[in-house]
């Protein structure tokens, strides 16, 4: 069993097809098929269901993919462990929700770049659910996400570095009122209900018996606040300490929820990974930037 065939198998699992894996690995599809045929013969079990509609991993294949990722992580970690003591180098592929990229992360990355010239970071922006999937499939080293609404698998971990309370955001000059009164008066600019933050808001609205008048739905918290600033309605958004100070200049802010709804933001990654030293530097920097001490 070669590391090459294991990398090919994980690429198929990540990309969803032999053709996409071949494109990623710069191989022909026939070469991919031959590698998988040899791997199946070596293991003595079929790894795929082959039908007229395509090829997909069976239960055996999914198990082998999980073990292959563990093996590849251990192998890739050897070079890191053999590096000179204290050396921080290499490329970190880091996912982050948009509010993190426009918030606490840039100053942290700037300081790390100044202190560790051989460290590089490639950023990927998406919603939390998609970023978690990419970490689990091996496409990201780690991701900065909101708290998962499920039990984190044993081979992964999520560690918090900040807490963000939710506020009803209304245009500046709006008369102070309770959240319920604001919803009764103004239309609602909703954040994507399929996102974890959107689901938290929906659950709280239901708990309070509030039926908002929706005017539009957006997939960006920044877009929601921009629409509010233009007088198109109200929104419910989480605000960290830095954003809270800025938002008070432009909006009327009313705490949302009883008690006030709070989301936590943290880092999702595998427990065993070759770039744990790099991800720990980022996490430590975020804790300091956000003033969060519980995780250090």
Secondary structure, 3 states (H helix, E strand, C coil): CCHHHHHHHHHHHHHCCHHHHHHHHCCCHHHHHHHHHHHHHHHCCCCEEEECCEEEECHHHHHHHHHHHHHHHHHHHHHHHHCCCCCCCEEEEEEECHHHHCCCHHHHHHHHHHHCCCEEEEEEECCHHHHHHHHHCCCCCEEEEECCCCCCCCCEEEEEEEEEEEEEEEECCCCCCCHHHHHHHCCEEEECCCCHHHHHHHHHHHHHCCCCCEEEEECCHHHHHHHHHCCCCEEEEEECHHHHHHHHHHEEEEECCCCCCEEEEEEEEECCCCCHHHHHHHHHHHHHHHCCCCCC
